Amino acid sequence: MIRLYFIGFIILIGAIASNALAAKVQCKTWYDFLQGMLETFTFWNQVRLKDIIWLFFIYPFLLGLSTHIGNLLYQKIF
């Protein structure tokens, strides 16, 4: 159970860092994406290819990478 908590904490740190990176490179986050879909019908005109690549490929990869890093750290520490 401690292992899952530890890895979850590392994933949270990775998600926060990824969202900061998304803001830095001016890509939409999942919050922006879902808010836009709920607010306006012309939302898809505002979504760029860069946003789609970020949300569906790079962001999940970074979260998976943070899971892997969290597991490696847990094995080294405990």
C-alpha positions in Angstrom: 0.0 0.0 0.0 2.9 2.4 0.8 4.3 1.5 -2.7 1.1 2.6 -4.4 0.9 5.8 -2.3 4.6 6.6 -3.1 4.1 6.0 -6.9 0.9 8.0 -6.9 2.7 10.9 -5.2 5.4 10.8 -7.9 2.7 10.7 -10.6 1.1 13.8 -9.0 4.4 15.7 -9.1 4.8 14.6 -12.7 1.3 15.8 -13.6 2.0 19.2 -12.0 5.3 19.6 -13.8 3.6 18.5 -17.1 0.9 21.1 -16.7 3.5 23.7 -16.0 5.3 22.6 -19.2 2.1 22.8 -21.2 1.6 26.4 -20.1 5.2 27.2 -21.0 4.8 25.8 -24.5 1.3 27.2 -24.9 -0.6 24.0 -25.2 -4.0 23.3 -23.8 -4.3 21.2 -20.6 -7.0 18.7 -20.0 -8.8 21.3 -17.9 -8.7 23.8 -20.8 -9.8 21.2 -23.3 -12.8 20.0 -21.3 -13.9 23.6 -20.3 -13.7 24.6 -23.9 -15.8 21.7 -25.1 -18.5 22.6 -22.5 -18.5 26.3 -23.1 -18.7 26.8 -26.9 -19.6 24.9 -30.0 -16.7 26.6 -32.0 -14.1 25.1 -29.6 -12.7 22.8 -32.2 -11.6 25.8 -34.3 -9.3 26.8 -31.4 -7.7 23.4 -31.0 -4.4 23.1 -32.8 -2.5 20.0 -33.9 0.1 20.8 -31.2 -2.7 20.6 -28.5 -3.9 17.2 -29.8 -0.4 15.8 -29.9 0.3 17.1 -26.4 -2.9 15.8 -24.8 -3.1 12.4 -26.4 0.5 11.4 -26.9 3.1 13.5 -24.9 1.1 14.0 -21.6 0.2 10.3 -21.2 3.8 9.4 -22.0 5.1 11.8 -19.3 2.6 10.4 -16.8 3.7 6.8 -17.6 7.3 7.9 -17.4 6.7 9.4 -13.9 5.1 6.1 -12.9 8.2 4.2 -14.0 10.4 6.7 -12.2 8.3 6.4 -9.1 8.6 2.6 -9.2 12.4 2.8 -9.6 12.7 5.3 -6.8 10.6 3.1 -4.5 12.8 0.1 -5.3 16.0 2.1 -4.6 14.6 3.6 -1.3 12.8 0.6 0.1 
